[in-house]
Amino acid sequence: MAKVLVVTSGKGGVGKTTSTAALGAALASQGKNVVVVDFDVGLRNLDLVMGAERRVVYDLINVVQGDAKLAQALIRDKRCETLHLLPASQTRDKDNLTQEGVAKVMDELREKFDWVICDSPAGIERGATLAMRHADAAIIVTNPEVSSVRDSDRIIGLLDSKTLKAEAGERMDKHLLLTRYDPIRAERGDMLKVDDVLEILSIPLLGIVPESQDVLRASNLGSPVTLCEPQSAPARAYFDAARRLEGAELPVVIPSERKGFLGKLFGRRAA
Amino acid sequence: MNLFSMFSRRSSAPVARERLQVLLAHERAVIGNSDLVAVLREEILAVIAKHVPVEREKVRVKMDRGDQVSLLEVDIELPEMPQKAQKVA
């Protein structure tokens, strides 16, 4: 049974696309059939982060409008054969994404894949609401910073009201992915702590991705950090998050940069 | 920045936390309410309509949120009813 995830945040630049690529690659490297779908029409970037920017022929809007078959638009990753990308259109207008068209594509993707991960555009407009509409669960990417936390709170409200699940009276599963976390600054009192963010947003924690140079390096090279530097601290955080998505109960730790050492153990259970 | 000011600087995270808690409590109330009032109105209308024919515009739901007490005002104008329906209502 396929599971559809939306990776969303409200605020831009917090790491939605990076996290979509990293989690998609982590799940795919465990043998799952995964597709990552870019919903950011006009400002697509998932193709670039995945290193597939020169392989895009057809896109999501072509498939929605029936100009191309889904199989023609899907790009299979060269490093991990169970990982696929459905790119967004860079030139077309986002108004071409109709609700019915997206519903049809999502149905088709559900049949083909174990995991469908939708990379939401920033904001709360049409693109963002369409990306979350069909989701079974949501990953809210948040930085430990006031504007990001505020926007995440707003997005949580939308997830609980504007999605198909919410409209059917069901509960949307929501997971917090805290990115760009710096445990030293948090300990010094210069950055919101994990517990502060959890208390304010009151959704379960999926993982803590530490601030790291490896993330920028991976995007420079066009490779998800989980494929590019699988032993790095952020990659280990994403691998753990992927295992939690698969149902594993692991205590949430902040992976440290030093290899072989796990970060501070929190003993907290993830949902 | 001298050494002294480095040590005496207050940490900023607790301020961030407090500001967010105050702001979000307010925003959740405002944004949540606009939806809540609409939902309440529809559900109240459905319950009334089960027993009494009532016009949509005759059901008014209003929410006033204060610091200490919030007030939910429901104003329903019923049409002339036969005896039986009145008992149910």
Interface residues (C-beta under 8 A of the other chain):
Chain A: E145 V146 V149 R150 D153 R154 G157 S161 A186 R188 G189 D190 M191 L192 K193 D196 I200
Chain B: S11 S12 A13 P14 A16 R17 R19 L20 Q21 L23 L24 E27 R28 I31 G32 D35
